[in-house]
Amino acid sequence: MEDVQLKLDNKDVEEDNYSDISLRPVDLSDVDHFMEWLTDEKVSKFCSWDCYTSKEAAMKFLKDNAISHPCGNEKCRGEIGYVLASKYWGKGIATKAVKLVASTIFFESPHLERLEALVDVENVGSQKVLEKVGFSREGVLRKYCLLNGKSRDMVIFSLLSTDPQVGYSNVYD
């Protein structure tokens, strides 16, 4: 499966209007949109990159991290990660996007049995997104990675192909 990004057609999304949300493959022409969250300290606080100040650095990030990576290197396990510009936080957009991925990933990639996500212990909003979608919180990985030069604990979540919520009939319910 190709990496995908949330596409909002460059307009604000009404809190109850999710018909504008779609997923599509990441492309280098998206660099201006990525710059919005790559340079946002509120967003990058929980991400493994430093804030970017140039388009060239953002393009390198996209080439090295977003475009070149499938959903995971394991045959039975995939990883999901997501970033949303802070101006869209709290509107249910990330929840809808993750639900959209979760409702289709096991059908599009039938070899996958497990989808997992790692979230900084302080990123409560992202943890709530995963819980709303039906991911199970499995535990805390202590001092798991470096974020912004500091050792961080991460919470691991998973969704299995056999979980009942995987068969969503309508992702916009």
MODELLER restraints for C-alpha pairs under 7 A, 6 or more apart:
rsr = mdl.restraints
at = mdl.atoms
rsr.add(forms.Gaussian(group=physical.xy_distance, feature=features.Distance(at['CA:1:A'], at['CA:70:A']), mean=5.76, stdev=0.5))
rsr.add(forms.Gaussian(group=physical.xy_distance, feature=features.Distance(at['CA:1:A'], at['CA:71:A']), mean=6.08, stdev=0.5))
rsr.add(forms.Gaussian(group=physical.xy_distance, feature=features.Distance(at['CA:1:A'], at['CA:109:A']), mean=6.90, stdev=0.5))
rsr.add(forms.Gaussian(group=physical.xy_distance, feature=features.Distance(at['CA:2:A'], at['CA:25:A']), mean=6.22, stdev=0.5))
rsr.add(forms.Gaussian(group=physical.xy_distance, feature=features.Distance(at['CA:2:A'], at['CA:70:A']), mean=5.30, stdev=0.5))
rsr.add(forms.Gaussian(group=physical.xy_distance, feature=features.Distance(at['CA:2:A'], at['CA:71:A']), mean=6.88, stdev=0.5))
rsr.add(forms.Gaussian(group=physical.xy_distance, feature=features.Distance(at['CA:3:A'], at['CA:25:A']), mean=5.67, stdev=0.5))
rsr.add(forms.Gaussian(group=physical.xy_distance, feature=features.Distance(at['CA:3:A'], at['CA:26:A']), mean=6.23, stdev=0.5))
rsr.add(forms.Gaussian(group=physical.xy_distance, feature=features.Distance(at['CA:3:A'], at['CA:66:A']), mean=6.44, stdev=0.5))
rsr.add(forms.Gaussian(group=physical.xy_distance, feature=features.Distance(at['CA:3:A'], at['CA:67:A']), mean=6.31, stdev=0.5))
rsr.add(forms.Gaussian(group=physical.xy_distance, feature=features.Distance(at['CA:3:A'], at['CA:69:A']), mean=6.70, stdev=0.5))
rsr.add(forms.Gaussian(group=physical.xy_distance, feature=features.Distance(at['CA:3:A'], at['CA:70:A']), mean=5.78, stdev=0.5))
rsr.add(forms.Gaussian(group=physical.xy_distance, feature=features.Distance(at['CA:3:A'], at['CA:71:A']), mean=6.48, stdev=0.5))
rsr.add(forms.Gaussian(group=physical.xy_distance, feature=features.Distance(at['CA:4:A'], at['CA:23:A']), mean=5.81, stdev=0.5))
rsr.add(forms.Gaussian(group=physical.xy_distance, feature=features.Distance(at['CA:4:A'], at['CA:24:A']), mean=4.92, stdev=0.5))
rsr.add(forms.Gaussian(group=physical.xy_distance, feature=features.Distance(at['CA:4:A'], at['CA:25:A']), mean=4.19, stdev=0.5))
rsr.add(forms.Gaussian(group=physical.xy_distance, feature=features.Distance(at['CA:4:A'], at['CA:26:A']), mean=5.29, stdev=0.5))
rsr.add(forms.Gaussian(group=physical.xy_distance, feature=features.Distance(at['CA:5:A'], at['CA:23:A']), mean=5.52, stdev=0.5))
rsr.add(forms.Gaussian(group=physical.xy_distance, feature=features.Distance(at['CA:5:A'], at['CA:24:A']), mean=5.75, stdev=0.5))
rsr.add(forms.Gaussian(group=physical.xy_distance, feature=features.Distance(at['CA:5:A'], at['CA:25:A']), mean=6.28, stdev=0.5))
rsr.add(forms.Gaussian(group=physical.xy_distance, feature=features.Distance(at['CA:5:A'], at['CA:26:A']), mean=5.77, stdev=0.5))
rsr.add(forms.Gaussian(group=physical.xy_distance, feature=features.Distance(at['CA:6:A'], at['CA:21:A']), mean=6.71, stdev=0.5))
rsr.add(forms.Gaussian(group=physical.xy_distance, feature=features.Distance(at['CA:6:A'], at['CA:22:A']), mean=6.04, stdev=0.5))
rsr.add(forms.Gaussian(group=physical.xy_distance, feature=features.Distance(at['CA:6:A'], at['CA:23:A']), mean=5.00, stdev=0.5))
rsr.add(forms.Gaussian(group=physical.xy_distance, feature=features.Distance(at['CA:6:A'], at['CA:97:A']), mean=6.77, stdev=0.5))
rsr.add(forms.Gaussian(group=physical.xy_distance, feature=features.Distance(at['CA:7:A'], at['CA:21:A']), mean=6.04, stdev=0.5))
rsr.add(forms.Gaussian(group=physical.xy_distance, feature=features.Distance(at['CA:7:A'], at['CA:22:A']), mean=5.53, stdev=0.5))
rsr.add(forms.Gaussian(group=physical.xy_distance, feature=features.Distance(at['CA:7:A'], at['CA:23:A']), mean=5.96, stdev=0.5))
rsr.add(forms.Gaussian(group=physical.xy_distance, feature=features.Distance(at['CA:8:A'], at['CA:20:A']), mean=6.04, stdev=0.5))
rsr.add(forms.Gaussian(group=physical.xy_distance, feature=features.Distance(at['CA:8:A'], at['CA:21:A']), mean=5.75, stdev=0.5))
rsr.add(forms.Gaussian(group=physical.xy_distance, feature=features.Distance(at['CA:15:A'], at['CA:91:A']), mean=5.26, stdev=0.5))
rsr.add(forms.Gaussian(group=physical.xy_distance, feature=features.Distance(at['CA:26:A'], at['CA:66:A']), mean=6.96, stdev=0.5))
rsr.add(forms.Gaussian(group=physical.xy_distance, feature=features.Distance(at['CA:26:A'], at['CA:67:A']), mean=6.02, stdev=0.5))
rsr.add(forms.Gaussian(group=physical.xy_distance, feature=features.Distance(at['CA:28:A'], at['CA:59:A']), mean=6.66, stdev=0.5))
rsr.add(forms.Gaussian(group=physical.xy_distance, feature=features.Distance(at['CA:28:A'], at['CA:62:A']), mean=6.98, stdev=0.5))
rsr.add(forms.Gaussian(group=physical.xy_distance, feature=features.Distance(at['CA:31:A'], at['CA:55:A']), mean=6.97, stdev=0.5))
rsr.add(forms.Gaussian(group=physical.xy_distance, feature=features.Distance(at['CA:31:A'], at['CA:58:A']), mean=6.62, stdev=0.5))
rsr.add(forms.Gaussian(group=physical.xy_distance, feature=features.Distance(at['CA:31:A'], at['CA:59:A']), mean=6.21, stdev=0.5))
rsr.add(forms.Gaussian(group=physical.xy_distance, feature=features.Distance(at['CA:35:A'], at['CA:58:A']), mean=6.58, stdev=0.5))
rsr.add(forms.Gaussian(group=physical.xy_distance, feature=features.Distance(at['CA:36:A'], at['CA:85:A']), mean=6.67, stdev=0.5))
rsr.add(forms.Gaussian(group=physical.xy_distance, feature=features.Distance(at['CA:37:A'], at['CA:43:A']), mean=6.20, stdev=0.5))
rsr.add(forms.Gaussian(group=physical.xy_distance, feature=features.Distance(at['CA:37:A'], at['CA:84:A']), mean=6.90, stdev=0.5))
rsr.add(forms.Gaussian(group=physical.xy_distance, feature=features.Distance(at['CA:37:A'], at['CA:85:A']), mean=4.97, stdev=0.5))
rsr.add(forms.Gaussian(group=physical.xy_distance, feature=features.Distance(at['CA:38:A'], at['CA:44:A']), mean=6.51, stdev=0.5))
rsr.add(forms.Gaussian(group=physical.xy_distance, feature=features.Distance(at['CA:38:A'], at['CA:51:A']), mean=5.75, stdev=0.5))
rsr.add(forms.Gaussian(group=physical.xy_distance, feature=features.Distance(at['CA:38:A'], at['CA:52:A']), mean=5.84, stdev=0.5))
rsr.add(forms.Gaussian(group=physical.xy_distance, feature=features.Distance(at['CA:39:A'], at['CA:51:A']), mean=4.73, stdev=0.5))
rsr.add(forms.Gaussian(group=physical.xy_distance, feature=features.Distance(at['CA:39:A'], at['CA:52:A']), mean=5.20, stdev=0.5))
rsr.add(forms.Gaussian(group=physical.xy_distance, feature=features.Distance(at['CA:39:A'], at['CA:53:A']), mean=6.50, stdev=0.5))
rsr.add(forms.Gaussian(group=physical.xy_distance, feature=features.Distance(at['CA:40:A'], at['CA:51:A']), mean=6.89, stdev=0.5))
rsr.add(forms.Gaussian(group=physical.xy_distance, feature=features.Distance(at['CA:41:A'], at['CA:51:A']), mean=6.67, stdev=0.5))
rsr.add(forms.Gaussian(group=physical.xy_distance, feature=features.Distance(at['CA:42:A'], at['CA:86:A']), mean=6.86, stdev=0.5))
rsr.add(forms.Gaussian(group=physical.xy_distance, feature=features.Distance(at['CA:43:A'], at['CA:85:A']), mean=6.82, stdev=0.5))
rsr.add(forms.Gaussian(group=physical.xy_distance, feature=features.Distance(at['CA:43:A'], at['CA:86:A']), mean=6.35, stdev=0.5))
rsr.add(forms.Gaussian(group=physical.xy_distance, feature=features.Distance(at['CA:44:A'], at['CA:50:A']), mean=6.81, stdev=0.5))
rsr.add(forms.Gaussian(group=physical.xy_distance, feature=features.Distance(at['CA:44:A'], at['CA:51:A']), mean=6.43, stdev=0.5))
rsr.add(forms.Gaussian(group=physical.xy_distance, feature=features.Distance(at['CA:46:A'], at['CA:120:A']), mean=6.24, stdev=0.5))
rsr.add(forms.Gaussian(group=physical.xy_distance, feature=features.Distance(at['CA:46:A'], at['CA:123:A']), mean=6.86, stdev=0.5))
rsr.add(forms.Gaussian(group=physical.xy_distance, feature=features.Distance(at['CA:47:A'], at['CA:147:A']), mean=6.46, stdev=0.5))
rsr.add(forms.Gaussian(group=physical.xy_distance, feature=features.Distance(at['CA:48:A'], at['CA:147:A']), mean=5.06, stdev=0.5))
rsr.add(forms.Gaussian(group=physical.xy_distance, feature=features.Distance(at['CA:48:A'], at['CA:148:A']), mean=6.65, stdev=0.5))
rsr.add(forms.Gaussian(group=physical.xy_distance, feature=features.Distance(at['CA:49:A'], at['CA:148:A']), mean=6.93, stdev=0.5))
rsr.add(forms.Gaussian(group=physical.xy_distance, feature=features.Distance(at['CA:50:A'], at['CA:148:A']), mean=6.41, stdev=0.5))
rsr.add(forms.Gaussian(group=physical.xy_distance, feature=features.Distance(at['CA:52:A'], at['CA:58:A']), mean=6.26, stdev=0.5))
rsr.add(forms.Gaussian(group=physical.xy_distance, feature=features.Distance(at['CA:71:A'], at['CA:78:A']), mean=5.08, stdev=0.5))
rsr.add(forms.Gaussian(group=physical.xy_distance, feature=features.Distance(at['CA:71:A'], at['CA:79:A']), mean=5.48, stdev=0.5))
rsr.add(forms.Gaussian(group=physical.xy_distance, feature=features.Distance(at['CA:71:A'], at['CA:80:A']), mean=6.81, stdev=0.5))
rsr.add(forms.Gaussian(group=physical.xy_distance, feature=features.Distance(at['CA:72:A'], at['CA:78:A']), mean=4.39, stdev=0.5))
rsr.add(forms.Gaussian(group=physical.xy_distance, feature=features.Distance(at['CA:72:A'], at['CA:79:A']), mean=5.45, stdev=0.5))
rsr.add(forms.Gaussian(group=physical.xy_distance, feature=features.Distance(at['CA:75:A'], at['CA:111:A']), mean=6.68, stdev=0.5))
rsr.add(forms.Gaussian(group=physical.xy_distance, feature=features.Distance(at['CA:75:A'], at['CA:112:A']), mean=6.64, stdev=0.5))
rsr.add(forms.Gaussian(group=physical.xy_distance, feature=features.Distance(at['CA:76:A'], at['CA:111:A']), mean=5.74, stdev=0.5))
rsr.add(forms.Gaussian(group=physical.xy_distance, feature=features.Distance(at['CA:76:A'], at['CA:112:A']), mean=4.25, stdev=0.5))
rsr.add(forms.Gaussian(group=physical.xy_distance, feature=features.Distance(at['CA:76:A'], at['CA:113:A']), mean=5.17, stdev=0.5))
rsr.add(forms.Gaussian(group=physical.xy_distance, feature=features.Distance(at['CA:76:A'], at['CA:114:A']), mean=6.42, stdev=0.5))
rsr.add(forms.Gaussian(group=physical.xy_distance, feature=features.Distance(at['CA:77:A'], at['CA:112:A']), mean=5.45, stdev=0.5))
rsr.add(forms.Gaussian(group=physical.xy_distance, feature=features.Distance(at['CA:77:A'], at['CA:113:A']), mean=6.04, stdev=0.5))
rsr.add(forms.Gaussian(group=physical.xy_distance, feature=features.Distance(at['CA:77:A'], at['CA:114:A']), mean=4.78, stdev=0.5))
rsr.add(forms.Gaussian(group=physical.xy_distance, feature=features.Distance(at['CA:77:A'], at['CA:115:A']), mean=5.83, stdev=0.5))
rsr.add(forms.Gaussian(group=physical.xy_distance, feature=features.Distance(at['CA:78:A'], at['CA:112:A']), mean=6.68, stdev=0.5))
rsr.add(forms.Gaussian(group=physical.xy_distance, feature=features.Distance(at['CA:78:A'], at['CA:114:A']), mean=6.22, stdev=0.5))
rsr.add(forms.Gaussian(group=physical.xy_distance, feature=features.Distance(at['CA:78:A'], at['CA:115:A']), mean=4.72, stdev=0.5))
rsr.add(forms.Gaussian(group=physical.xy_distance, feature=features.Distance(at['CA:78:A'], at['CA:116:A']), mean=6.31, stdev=0.5))
rsr.add(forms.Gaussian(group=physical.xy_distance, feature=features.Distance(at['CA:79:A'], at['CA:115:A']), mean=5.47, stdev=0.5))
rsr.add(forms.Gaussian(group=physical.xy_distance, feature=features.Distance(at['CA:79:A'], at['CA:116:A']), mean=4.90, stdev=0.5))
rsr.add(forms.Gaussian(group=physical.xy_distance, feature=features.Distance(at['CA:79:A'], at['CA:117:A']), mean=5.81, stdev=0.5))
rsr.add(forms.Gaussian(group=physical.xy_distance, feature=features.Distance(at['CA:80:A'], at['CA:115:A']), mean=6.80, stdev=0.5))
rsr.add(forms.Gaussian(group=physical.xy_distance, feature=features.Distance(at['CA:80:A'], at['CA:116:A']), mean=6.14, stdev=0.5))
rsr.add(forms.Gaussian(group=physical.xy_distance, feature=features.Distance(at['CA:80:A'], at['CA:117:A']), mean=5.35, stdev=0.5))
rsr.add(forms.Gaussian(group=physical.xy_distance, feature=features.Distance(at['CA:81:A'], at['CA:117:A']), mean=6.36, stdev=0.5))
rsr.add(forms.Gaussian(group=physical.xy_distance, feature=features.Distance(at['CA:84:A'], at['CA:94:A']), mean=6.94, stdev=0.5))
rsr.add(forms.Gaussian(group=physical.xy_distance, feature=features.Distance(at['CA:94:A'], at['CA:129:A']), mean=6.76, stdev=0.5))
rsr.add(forms.Gaussian(group=physical.xy_distance, feature=features.Distance(at['CA:95:A'], at['CA:129:A']), mean=5.06, stdev=0.5))
rsr.add(forms.Gaussian(group=physical.xy_distance, feature=features.Distance(at['CA:95:A'], at['CA:133:A']), mean=6.61, stdev=0.5))
rsr.add(forms.Gaussian(group=physical.xy_distance, feature=features.Distance(at['CA:96:A'], at['CA:172:A']), mean=7.00, stdev=0.5))
rsr.add(forms.Gaussian(group=physical.xy_distance, feature=features.Distance(at['CA:99:A'], at['CA:133:A']), mean=5.57, stdev=0.5))
rsr.add(forms.Gaussian(group=physical.xy_distance, feature=features.Distance(at['CA:99:A'], at['CA:171:A']), mean=6.24, stdev=0.5))
rsr.add(forms.Gaussian(group=physical.xy_distance, feature=features.Distance(at['CA:100:A'], at['CA:171:A']), mean=5.75, stdev=0.5))
rsr.add(forms.Gaussian(group=physical.xy_distance, feature=features.Distance(at['CA:102:A'], at['CA:166:A']), mean=6.44, stdev=0.5))
rsr.add(forms.Gaussian(group=physical.xy_distance, feature=features.Distance(at['CA:103:A'], at['CA:166:A']), mean=5.30, stdev=0.5))
rsr.add(forms.Gaussian(group=physical.xy_distance, feature=features.Distance(at['CA:103:A'], at['CA:167:A']), mean=6.22, stdev=0.5))
rsr.add(forms.Gaussian(group=physical.xy_distance, feature=features.Distance(at['CA:103:A'], at['CA:168:A']), mean=5.73, stdev=0.5))
rsr.add(forms.Gaussian(group=physical.xy_distance, feature=features.Distance(at['CA:106:A'], at['CA:112:A']), mean=6.05, stdev=0.5))
rsr.add(forms.Gaussian(group=physical.xy_distance, feature=features.Distance(at['CA:106:A'], at['CA:161:A']), mean=6.06, stdev=0.5))
rsr.add(forms.Gaussian(group=physical.xy_distance, feature=features.Distance(at['CA:113:A'], at['CA:160:A']), mean=5.68, stdev=0.5))
rsr.add(forms.Gaussian(group=physical.xy_distance, feature=features.Distance(at['CA:113:A'], at['CA:161:A']), mean=5.02, stdev=0.5))
rsr.add(forms.Gaussian(group=physical.xy_distance, feature=features.Distance(at['CA:114:A'], at['CA:158:A']), mean=6.69, stdev=0.5))
rsr.add(forms.Gaussian(group=physical.xy_distance, feature=features.Distance(at['CA:114:A'], at['CA:159:A']), mean=5.82, stdev=0.5))
rsr.add(forms.Gaussian(group=physical.xy_distance, feature=features.Distance(at['CA:114:A'], at['CA:160:A']), mean=4.51, stdev=0.5))
rsr.add(forms.Gaussian(group=physical.xy_distance, feature=features.Distance(at['CA:114:A'], at['CA:161:A']), mean=6.12, stdev=0.5))
rsr.add(forms.Gaussian(group=physical.xy_distance, feature=features.Distance(at['CA:115:A'], at['CA:158:A']), mean=5.59, stdev=0.5))
rsr.add(forms.Gaussian(group=physical.xy_distance, feature=features.Distance(at['CA:115:A'], at['CA:159:A']), mean=5.16, stdev=0.5))
rsr.add(forms.Gaussian(group=physical.xy_distance, feature=features.Distance(at['CA:115:A'], at['CA:160:A']), mean=6.29, stdev=0.5))
rsr.add(forms.Gaussian(group=physical.xy_distance, feature=features.Distance(at['CA:116:A'], at['CA:157:A']), mean=5.53, stdev=0.5))
rsr.add(forms.Gaussian(group=physical.xy_distance, feature=features.Distance(at['CA:116:A'], at['CA:158:A']), mean=4.24, stdev=0.5))
rsr.add(forms.Gaussian(group=physical.xy_distance, feature=features.Distance(at['CA:116:A'], at['CA:159:A']), mean=6.31, stdev=0.5))
rsr.add(forms.Gaussian(group=physical.xy_distance, feature=features.Distance(at['CA:117:A'], at['CA:156:A']), mean=5.85, stdev=0.5))
rsr.add(forms.Gaussian(group=physical.xy_distance, feature=features.Distance(at['CA:117:A'], at['CA:157:A']), mean=5.19, stdev=0.5))
rsr.add(forms.Gaussian(group=physical.xy_distance, feature=features.Distance(at['CA:117:A'], at['CA:158:A']), mean=6.37, stdev=0.5))
rsr.add(forms.Gaussian(group=physical.xy_distance, feature=features.Distance(at['CA:118:A'], at['CA:154:A']), mean=6.00, stdev=0.5))
rsr.add(forms.Gaussian(group=physical.xy_distance, feature=features.Distance(at['CA:118:A'], at['CA:155:A']), mean=5.63, stdev=0.5))
rsr.add(forms.Gaussian(group=physical.xy_distance, feature=features.Distance(at['CA:118:A'], at['CA:156:A']), mean=4.72, stdev=0.5))
rsr.add(forms.Gaussian(group=physical.xy_distance, feature=features.Distance(at['CA:118:A'], at['CA:157:A']), mean=6.43, stdev=0.5))
rsr.add(forms.Gaussian(group=physical.xy_distance, feature=features.Distance(at['CA:119:A'], at['CA:126:A']), mean=6.88, stdev=0.5))
rsr.add(forms.Gaussian(group=physical.xy_distance, feature=features.Distance(at['CA:119:A'], at['CA:127:A']), mean=6.69, stdev=0.5))
rsr.add(forms.Gaussian(group=physical.xy_distance, feature=features.Distance(at['CA:119:A'], at['CA:154:A']), mean=5.30, stdev=0.5))
rsr.add(forms.Gaussian(group=physical.xy_distance, feature=features.Distance(at['CA:119:A'], at['CA:155:A']), mean=5.16, stdev=0.5))
rsr.add(forms.Gaussian(group=physical.xy_distance, feature=features.Distance(at['CA:119:A'], at['CA:156:A']), mean=6.57, stdev=0.5))
rsr.add(forms.Gaussian(group=physical.xy_distance, feature=features.Distance(at['CA:120:A'], at['CA:152:A']), mean=7.00, stdev=0.5))
rsr.add(forms.Gaussian(group=physical.xy_distance, feature=features.Distance(at['CA:120:A'], at['CA:153:A']), mean=6.22, stdev=0.5))
rsr.add(forms.Gaussian(group=physical.xy_distance, feature=features.Distance(at['CA:120:A'], at['CA:154:A']), mean=4.50, stdev=0.5))
rsr.add(forms.Gaussian(group=physical.xy_distance, feature=features.Distance(at['CA:120:A'], at['CA:155:A']), mean=6.17, stdev=0.5))
rsr.add(forms.Gaussian(group=physical.xy_distance, feature=features.Distance(at['CA:121:A'], at['CA:153:A']), mean=5.95, stdev=0.5))
rsr.add(forms.Gaussian(group=physical.xy_distance, feature=features.Distance(at['CA:121:A'], at['CA:154:A']), mean=5.30, stdev=0.5))
rsr.add(forms.Gaussian(group=physical.xy_distance, feature=features.Distance(at['CA:121:A'], at['CA:155:A']), mean=5.76, stdev=0.5))
rsr.add(forms.Gaussian(group=physical.xy_distance, feature=features.Distance(at['CA:134:A'], at['CA:165:A']), mean=6.41, stdev=0.5))
rsr.add(forms.Gaussian(group=physical.xy_distance, feature=features.Distance(at['CA:135:A'], at['CA:157:A']), mean=5.84, stdev=0.5))
rsr.add(forms.Gaussian(group=physical.xy_distance, feature=features.Distance(at['CA:135:A'], at['CA:158:A']), mean=5.18, stdev=0.5))
rsr.add(forms.Gaussian(group=physical.xy_distance, feature=features.Distance(at['CA:135:A'], at['CA:159:A']), mean=4.80, stdev=0.5))
rsr.add(forms.Gaussian(group=physical.xy_distance, feature=features.Distance(at['CA:136:A'], at['CA:157:A']), mean=5.29, stdev=0.5))
rsr.add(forms.Gaussian(group=physical.xy_distance, feature=features.Distance(at['CA:136:A'], at['CA:158:A']), mean=5.30, stdev=0.5))
rsr.add(forms.Gaussian(group=physical.xy_distance, feature=features.Distance(at['CA:136:A'], at['CA:159:A']), mean=6.39, stdev=0.5))
rsr.add(forms.Gaussian(group=physical.xy_distance, feature=features.Distance(at['CA:137:A'], at['CA:156:A']), mean=6.15, stdev=0.5))
rsr.add(forms.Gaussian(group=physical.xy_distance, feature=features.Distance(at['CA:137:A'], at['CA:157:A']), mean=4.48, stdev=0.5))
rsr.add(forms.Gaussian(group=physical.xy_distance, feature=features.Distance(at['CA:137:A'], at['CA:158:A']), mean=6.76, stdev=0.5))
rsr.add(forms.Gaussian(group=physical.xy_distance, feature=features.Distance(at['CA:138:A'], at['CA:156:A']), mean=5.65, stdev=0.5))
rsr.add(forms.Gaussian(group=physical.xy_distance, feature=features.Distance(at['CA:138:A'], at['CA:157:A']), mean=5.56, stdev=0.5))
rsr.add(forms.Gaussian(group=physical.xy_distance, feature=features.Distance(at['CA:139:A'], at['CA:155:A']), mean=5.73, stdev=0.5))
rsr.add(forms.Gaussian(group=physical.xy_distance, feature=features.Distance(at['CA:139:A'], at['CA:156:A']), mean=5.76, stdev=0.5))
rsr.add(forms.Gaussian(group=physical.xy_distance, feature=features.Distance(at['CA:140:A'], at['CA:153:A']), mean=6.62, stdev=0.5))
rsr.add(forms.Gaussian(group=physical.xy_distance, feature=features.Distance(at['CA:140:A'], at['CA:154:A']), mean=5.62, stdev=0.5))
rsr.add(forms.Gaussian(group=physical.xy_distance, feature=features.Distance(at['CA:140:A'], at['CA:155:A']), mean=4.41, stdev=0.5))
rsr.add(forms.Gaussian(group=physical.xy_distance, feature=features.Distance(at['CA:140:A'], at['CA:156:A']), mean=6.27, stdev=0.5))
rsr.add(forms.Gaussian(group=physical.xy_distance, feature=features.Distance(at['CA:141:A'], at['CA:153:A']), mean=5.64, stdev=0.5))
rsr.add(forms.Gaussian(group=physical.xy_distance, feature=features.Distance(at['CA:141:A'], at['CA:154:A']), mean=5.15, stdev=0.5))
rsr.add(forms.Gaussian(group=physical.xy_distance, feature=features.Distance(at['CA:141:A'], at['CA:155:A']), mean=6.07, stdev=0.5))
rsr.add(forms.Gaussian(group=physical.xy_distance, feature=features.Distance(at['CA:142:A'], at['CA:153:A']), mean=4.47, stdev=0.5))
rsr.add(forms.Gaussian(group=physical.xy_distance, feature=features.Distance(at['CA:142:A'], at['CA:154:A']), mean=6.57, stdev=0.5))
rsr.add(forms.Gaussian(group=physical.xy_distance, feature=features.Distance(at['CA:143:A'], at['CA:151:A']), mean=5.28, stdev=0.5))
rsr.add(forms.Gaussian(group=physical.xy_distance, feature=features.Distance(at['CA:143:A'], at['CA:152:A']), mean=4.81, stdev=0.5))
rsr.add(forms.Gaussian(group=physical.xy_distance, feature=features.Distance(at['CA:143:A'], at['CA:153:A']), mean=4.63, stdev=0.5))
rsr.add(forms.Gaussian(group=physical.xy_distance, feature=features.Distance(at['CA:144:A'], at['CA:152:A']), mean=5.98, stdev=0.5))
rsr.add(forms.Gaussian(group=physical.xy_distance, feature=features.Distance(at['CA:144:A'], at['CA:153:A']), mean=5.50, stdev=0.5))
rsr.add(forms.Gaussian(group=physical.xy_distance, feature=features.Distance(at['CA:144:A'], at['CA:154:A']), mean=6.21, stdev=0.5))
rsr.add(forms.Gaussian(group=physical.xy_distance, feature=features.Distance(at['CA:145:A'], at['CA:151:A']), mean=5.67, stdev=0.5))
rsr.add(forms.Gaussian(group=physical.xy_distance, feature=features.Distance(at['CA:145:A'], at['CA:152:A']), mean=5.54, stdev=0.5))
rsr.add(forms.Gaussian(group=physical.xy_distance, feature=features.Distance(at['CA:146:A'], at['CA:152:A']), mean=5.86, stdev=0.5))
